[in-house]
Amino acid sequence: MATKSFREKTIANKASDNWCSINNGVKYYAFILVDYKPCWESFYFDEKGGINNLNLFSNEDEVLDYL
């Protein structure tokens, strides 16, 4: 699943843009996805700047399926 189709699905399901950020900086109370070629990093960023549930994925499909 490409990032574009993932965003379209979140819009279709009326999911708020505030719950995740894909290669778009850091947001509090959100899941952050960052493409660090050759892997993807996923984590939850809390209000105190803490990184929780850090995961590494080998490709875009895996990280989007995780969410």
Long-range contacts (C-beta under 8 A, 24 or more apart in sequence): 1-60, 1-61, 1-64, 1-65, 2-60, 3-60, 3-64, 6-64, 6-67, 20-67, 31-67, 33-63, 33-64, 33-67, 35-60, 42-66, 42-67
